[in-house]
Structures are given as structure tokens and as C-alpha cells.
Amino acid sequence: MKKKGMKKILILCAIIVILLLQSSLASAQSQKDYQKQGLFGFQFAMTISWSGNETQEPIHPGEVRTVLVHVAYSVVRGAFGGILLRLLESRPFPLRLSIVDKPDWCTAQLSIEDFIGVIQPDMVQEVYSLLNIQLSEGAPLNHTLGYVKIHGSIESIKGPFNILTIIQGFDINATLSFVTDS
């Protein structure tokens, strides 16, 4: 019984030391890239990408062009966050993609917009969605530049009673460009 109590006290002291060290470490980040970090220095990170070959050829009015959208995400942690992140391992969280802007003469739709991610320490995970782009018959021709803006977001994970942020959320915007043809 004494060993269990001593073990709990030792773990609690280790967590306090880690939190003190974590908050005392300074990191230089540009103001543009800075996002407020959660209580333990954890933050989600995400990238949105696609193959440029899929939009290299011009799109004709009425044609449906399908682009495979690749989303990679992970949890970024500080130097001492590994132990605490293991406690959150396998916890699910929502990840969302949405189309936020496009020309009026274009329709764009993602095959999957809502995903369920799972926290896996020190691991980059991937999900995919198909983006279907179609030009209306009234689309401008002669190599007019078109675009589809995609927004990706992961909400922050809060602790008990939703008081403290444990893992800071993340937002990203990506713009897929394409060219019209006659």
C-alpha cells in the first residue's frame, strides 16, 4: 500500500516538474505562424495537398475533374510532452474540411468533409477526400484562372469540465488553382 501511495506522489511531482520546465522554455516563432499553445504545449498540425498533375490540363465546361486531396495531421509536442501525450493516445477527435470560396461559374464538392482522427503520439496520420470540380456552360474560356479554396480545421481538445485546453486546435487554408479551356 505504501508503494502505491509513493508511486502516485512521484508521478504527481514528475508532472509538476514537466509543466514547470515546459512553461519556462522559450521558443521563437514568427508572429504570423504563432498559434496559442494548450496547457501542456500540445498542438495539432495539418497539411492539405494534392498532385499538381491533376489540374495541369485545362478543364472544359461540363467536364467533371476529380482531384485526390491528401490531408496529413499529427500532434506537435514540446520536449517533455511525450509521457503526457501517451495518456491521450487513441482518443478520437473531429477533423473537418470545407470549401470556403470558388468562382460562381464553378461547382466544387468534397466527397468526405468530416473525419474522425485518433491521437497517435509521434506519428503523422493521413486521410483522403475526392474534390470534384465542374465548370458551368457559362464559364469564362481561353485559359482563365480558376480556384477552389479549402479550409481544414481541428478543434482544440479541452480537459475536464472544458476549462483548460489540453491540445490546441489548428486551422489551415489551401487554394487549388486550375485553368479553363474552350
TACOR-V849706 format. One record per residue. PSI is psi in whole degrees, 0 to 359 (999 if undefined). D_FIRST is the distance of its C-alpha to the first C-alpha in whole Angstrom. Layout:
PSI|D_FIRST + PSI|D_FIRST
This chain:
320|0 + 325|4 + 320|5 + 315|5 + 319|7 + 322|9 + 317|10 + 318|11 + 319|13 + 317|14 + 317|16 + 317|17 + 319|19 + 318|20 + 318|22 + 317|23 + 317|25 + 316|26 + 320|28 + 317|29 + 319|31 + 318|32 + 340|34 + 344|35 + 134|37 + 142|40 + 139|42 + 124|46 + 146|47 + 151|50 + 328|51 + 319|52 + 353|49 + 131|46 + 137|44 + 132|42 + 155|38 + 183|35 + 321|32 + 9|31 + 15|34 + 143|34 + 140|37 + 153|39 + 147|42 + 145|45 + 149|49 + 126|51 + 172|54 + 166|57 + 128|59 + 339|62 + 332|65 + 342|64 + 12|66 + 319|68 + 140|71 + 151|73 + 132|72 + 147|75 + 136|75 + 338|74 + 144|72 + 120|68 + 128|66 + 128|63 + 129|60 + 117|57 + 126|54 + 126|51 + 122|48 + 138|46 + 157|42 + 176|39 + 123|36 + 137|37 + 162|34 + 181|34 + 329|33 + 15|29 + 354|29 + 316|28 + 315|24 + 326|25 + 329|28 + 330|26 + 334|24 + 359|27 + 139|28 + 7|30 + 129|31 + 156|34 + 153|37 + 142|41 + 133|43 + 137|47 + 146|50 + 153|54 + 122|57 + 342|58 + 147|62 + 161|65 + 156|68 + 334|70 + 14|72 + 140|69 + 141|66 + 137|63 + 136|60 + 137|56 + 325|56 + 128|52 + 330|51 + 128|47 + 159|44 + 114|41 + 163|39 + 133|35 + 123|33 + 108|33 + 141|32 + 38|35 + 132|37 + 127|41 + 159|41 + 145|45 + 161|47 + 151|50 + 150|53 + 132|57 + 119|59 + 124|62 + 131|65 + 135|68 + 140|71 + 166|74 + 338|77 + 14|78 + 144|76 + 146|78 + 194|79 + 53|80 + 45|77 + 139|75 + 127|71 + 170|69 + 157|65 + 121|62 + 126|59 + 133|56 + 132|53 + 141|49 + 146|46 + 125|42 + 153|41 + 150|38 + 125|34 + 159|33 + 195|29 + 139|28 + 14|31 + 37|33 + 309|33 + 143|32 + 124|34 + 312|31 + 123|34 + 138|38 + 181|40 + 142|44 + 142|47 + 147|50 + 140|54 + 142|56 + 118|60 + 123|61 + 150|65 + 168|68 + 141|71 + 161|74 + 160|77 + 999|80
